[in-house]
Amino acid sequence: MMHRRTALGLALSAGLAPSILSAQGAWRPTRPIRLIVAAAPGGSNDIVGRILAEAAGQILGQPMIVENRAGAGSVIGSEAAARAPADGYTLLINSSLATLPAMVSRMPYNTLTDFEGVAVAGFSPHLLVVNPRVEARTAQEFVALLRAHPGRFNYASAGIGSGPHIAGLLFMSLMNVQVETVHYRGGGPGVAAMVSGEAHFGTPTMGGHARRGV
């Protein structure tokens, strides 16, 4: 008999094709499914989660409820998913699940044994985004400005181990600049900080960037 998580994972990874759900006697839920997004609303994980939830709910015949559990660099939401019964009624979207253990010494869950991957939800490139009040109009001018004023500027991270965090660290290393890292509770709050000028720049995903209209 097909494992319940595997059945749902096949449905999602196949573009939510109805044929998958009827194949091999696939499991169908009898109550709502919880989809935990380990970040605040507005970021790429949240956007992808809500797109999937709407389509999957229609095909599965049960609503898929998005639950934003932000905080601690996605640890709070991931731990909630890890502690939930492995019955197919709790799913997790977290793009930093694989990178976070390399940055946090004590994790309340085991990434390799407490989760079962069911689908790749999507891909999104990262952008270098700078608040317009920063006195630079090209990438070359911006790098020169950062080098001339080490530690004066900050960049918005979507949380420890997130894509924007890793991308920001890589940018600093390759460009040989020193800036302050400010961690937010997800990509959405990070982009909002750049819009307001609270953060000088960041490396958000294209999905979160477009959602906020930066």
N, C-alpha and C positions, 0 to 999 in steps of 0.2 A: 504493500500500500504506500502511496506517495506520502512523504512527510508533509505536514501542513505548511511549515515554513517554506519548503521547497516548492510546493504548489503555488503559493502566493508569489514567491520570488520569480517563478517562471512567467506568471501572468504579467508582472511588472516589467521584467526584462524583455519580454516579447512585445512591448508597446501596449500592454493591456488587451491583447487580442482575445476575443471571446472564445475562439477555438481552443485555446490553451486550457480554459477553465472546464471545458467539456471533455478534454482528453484524459484518458487513464483514470477516470473517476475522481477527478481533482476535488479537493476539499473546498466546501463552501461555508462561509461563516454564518452563524445563526444570531449574532449580535454585533453591535458596532466594534470597529477595530480602532485602536489608539495608535496614532503615528506621532511619536515624540520627535520634535525638532530641538536639538540641543543648543539652541541659540535664540536670540530675540527676534521678533518679527521684522521683516524687511530685507533680510539678507538672502543670498542665493539658496542656502539650505531651506529656508522658509518658503521661498518662491517655488522651488522644485517640489517641496512637500505638498503644498496646496494644489499644485497642478495635478500631481499624482493622486492625491486624496479624492479630488472631485471625479476624475475618470474611473479610478478603481472602485469607488463607492457605487457608481452606476452599474458597473459590470458585475461586481460581487453581490449586489443586492442588499448590502448593508452599508451604512455610512462609515467613512473613515474620518475620524476626528483628529485634527491637528492639535497637538498640545505643545506649546513652546515652554521648554524647561531650560532657561538660560542660566549661566553662572559657572564660575570656577573653570573657565576655559573649556566648557562643554562637559565637564565631569558630572555635574548634577543631573543633566538629562540622560547621559549615558549610563550612569549608575541606576537610575530609575528603570531604564530598559533592561539592564542586566539582572535586576532583582525581580522582574516580572516573570510570571509563569511562561514556559516555552510552549505555548499552545497556539501560536499564530495570531493572537489578538493584540500583541504589542510589537510595533515596528519602530526602528530608529533611523533617522537621517542625521549623519554627523560626518562631515568631510575631514575632521581632524582626528578621527578615531585611531588611525595608524601612527600618526606623528606625535601625539600627546605623551605617550609613555616614555619617549626619549627625552622629554623635558621636565617631567614631573616624577620625583623619586618614589613617592608612595601613591599608588592608584587603588581606589576602592573596588576595582574589578580587574579581571584579566581579559585583555582585548582578544587573545587567541582562543580562550576556552569558554568565555561567557557570552559570546555572540556567534551567530551563524549568518554569513553574508548571503543575501538572496538576489541582489541585483545591483548593477551600476546605474545610478539614477541620472547621471548626466555629467557633462564636462563644461567648464567655462574658463576662458582665458582671464588673466589678471591685467589690470590697467594701472599705469602710474597716473594718479590724479592729484593735482595741486590746487589749493584754495586760490582763487584769483587775486586775493590781496597780497599774496607772496610776490615779491619783486623779481619775478623771473618769467620769461615768456617762451623759452625753449628749454629742452631737457639739458642742454649744455650750460645754459645760464643757471638753471636750478642746481645742478651739481656743483658749479663754481661757487654759488651762494652758500651751499651747505659746507663746502670745504673752508670757506672764508670765516664761517661762524660755527665752529664745532659745538654741539650741545645746545644751540639756541633754538632749533626747530624740533618739532615732534611729528610722529606719524601714527595713524590710527590702525591698531590691530583689532581683528575680530575675536581675539581671545588667544590664550597660550596654545601654541601648536596649530593654530588655524592657517589656512592658506595665505591670507593677508599678512599674518605674522611671519611665516617662513619667507614669503616674498620680500617683505621689508628687511629682514635680516640679510637675505641674499643681496638685495640692492645696496645696503650699507657696506657689505663686504667687498662687492665688486667695484663700487665707486669710491671706496676708501673714505667714507664720511662717518661722522658721529652725530646721531640724533637720538632723541628720547622716545622710547616706545610707550604708548598709552594703550592699554588693553580695554576693549569695550565688550559688551555682552552679546556680540554678534556683528555680522557685517552691516546690518541696517543701522544700528546706533553709531558704528564707526563712520559710515558715509554721512550720516546726519551731522556728526562732529566736524567733518571736513567742510560741509556746506556752511555751517555756522561760523567757521573760523577757529573753533576750539582746537582742532587738529590742523596742522599745516598741510599735510599730504598723507597719502596712503596708497595701497596697492589692492583695491577691492576687486572682486570678480566682476565681469561685465554685466552679469544678471543683477547684482545688487546695485551697481552703478547706474544702470538704466532705470531701475525701479525708482530711484530717488531723483532722477533727472539731473545729475551733476553735469 
